[in-house]
Amino acid sequence: MKKKTLMYALLLPVLLFSISGRVTAQDSSARNYRDTKRSDSLMNVNNEQEAAKSQQRKDSENLSGLKSDKKETKAKAKDAQRVEGEANDAARESKMAYRKEKKAQKAREKADKQTKKAKKARTRSDEN
C-alpha cells in the first residue's frame, strides 16, 4: 500500500506537469496570435505614420516649388511691365519726332514758296 501511495504521489506531480505543459502550449499559441495581431497593428500604424510623413514631405517640397515658381512669375511680370513701359515711352517719342518732322517739312515748303514769291517779285521789280 505504501508503494502504491508513493507511486501515486510521484505520478500525480508528473501528470499535473505534463497536463499544465499542454495547457501552457495551447495558451502560448493564443498568446502568439495576440502578439502577432498586436505587432501587425503596430506595423500598420507605423506604416501609416511613415506614409503621412512622406506625404507631408512631398507637400512641403511641392509648396516650396510653387513658391519659387511664383517668385519667378512675379519677376517675369515685373520685367514685362518694365519692357512695356519702355516700349510706350519709345512709341511716344517716335510720335513726337514724327509730328516735329511734319511741322519742319511744312515750314520748309512755306519757306520755299516765300522764296519763289520773293524771286518773282524781284524779277518784276527789275523789269519795271
C-alpha positions in Angstrom: 0.0 0.0 0.0 2.8 2.3 0.8 4.3 1.6 -2.6 1.1 2.4 -4.4 0.7 5.6 -2.4 4.2 6.6 -3.0 3.8 5.8 -6.7 0.6 7.9 -6.9 2.3 10.6 -5.0 5.1 10.7 -7.6 2.9 10.1 -10.5 0.5 12.9 -9.6 3.0 15.8 -10.0 4.3 14.3 -13.3 0.8 14.2 -14.6 0.0 17.6 -13.5 3.2 18.9 -15.0 2.5 17.2 -18.4 -1.1 18.5 -18.4 -0.1 22.0 -17.5 2.6 21.9 -20.2 -0.1 21.2 -22.8 -2.3 23.9 -21.5 0.6 26.3 -21.5 1.5 25.3 -25.0 -2.1 26.0 -26.1 -2.0 29.3 -24.2 1.3 30.3 -25.8 -0.1 29.8 -29.3 -3.1 32.0 -28.4 -0.6 34.4 -26.9 1.5 34.3 -30.0 -1.6 35.0 -32.1 -2.4 38.0 -29.9 1.2 39.2 -30.0 1.2 38.8 -33.8 -2.0 40.8 -34.1 -0.6 43.5 -31.9 2.7 43.7 -33.8 0.7 43.7 -37.1 -1.4 46.5 -35.7 1.7 48.4 -34.6 3.3 47.9 -38.0 0.2 49.2 -39.7 0.2 52.3 -37.5 3.9 52.8 -38.2 3.4 52.4 -41.9 0.5 54.9 -41.8 2.7 57.4 -39.9 5.5 57.0 -42.4 3.1 57.5 -45.3 1.8 60.6 -43.6 5.3 61.9 -43.1 6.2 61.1 -46.7 3.1 62.9 -47.9 3.9 65.9 -45.7 7.4 66.0 -47.1 6.1 65.8 -50.7 3.6 68.6 -49.9 6.3 70.8 -48.5 8.5 70.2 -51.5 5.6 71.0 -53.8 4.8 74.1 -51.8 8.4 75.3 -51.9 8.5 74.6 -55.7 5.3 76.6 -56.1 6.7 79.4 -54.1 9.8 79.6 -56.3 7.6 79.4 -59.4 5.5 82.3 -58.0 8.7 84.4 -57.4 9.9 83.7 -61.0 6.5 84.5 -62.4 6.4 87.7 -60.4 9.8 88.7 -61.6 8.9 88.0 -65.2 5.7 90.0 -64.9 7.7 92.9 -63.4 10.2 92.7 -66.3 7.3 92.6 -68.8 5.8 95.7 -67.3 9.2 97.5 -67.5 9.6 96.5 -71.1 6.0 97.6 -71.9 6.7 101.0 -70.2 9.9 101.4 -72.2 8.0 100.5 -75.4 5.3 103.0 -74.6 7.9 105.7 -74.0 9.7 104.9 -77.2 6.3 105.0 -79.1 5.5 108.4 -77.6 8.9 109.8 -78.5 8.6 108.4 -82.0 5.2 110.0 -82.4 6.5 113.4 -81.2 9.5 113.1 -83.6 7.1 112.4 -86.5 5.0 115.4 -85.6 8.1 117.7 -85.4 9.4 116.4 -88.7 6.0 117.0 -90.3 6.0 120.6 -89.0 9.5 121.1 -90.2 8.5 119.9 -93.7 5.6 122.3 -93.8 7.9 125.1 -92.6 10.4 124.3 -95.4 7.6 124.2 -98.0 6.3 127.5 -96.8 9.8 129.0 -96.9 10.3 127.6 -100.4 7.0 129.2 -101.5 8.1 132.5 -100.0 11.4 132.4 -101.7 9.7 131.8 -105.0 7.3 134.7 -104.4 10.3 136.9 -103.4 12.1 135.8 -106.6 9.1 136.6 -108.7 8.7 140.0 -107.0 12.4 140.8 -107.7 12.2 139.8 -111.3 9.1 142.1 -111.8 10.7 145.0 -110.0 13.8 144.6 -112.1 11.7 144.6 -115.2 9.9 147.8 -114.3 
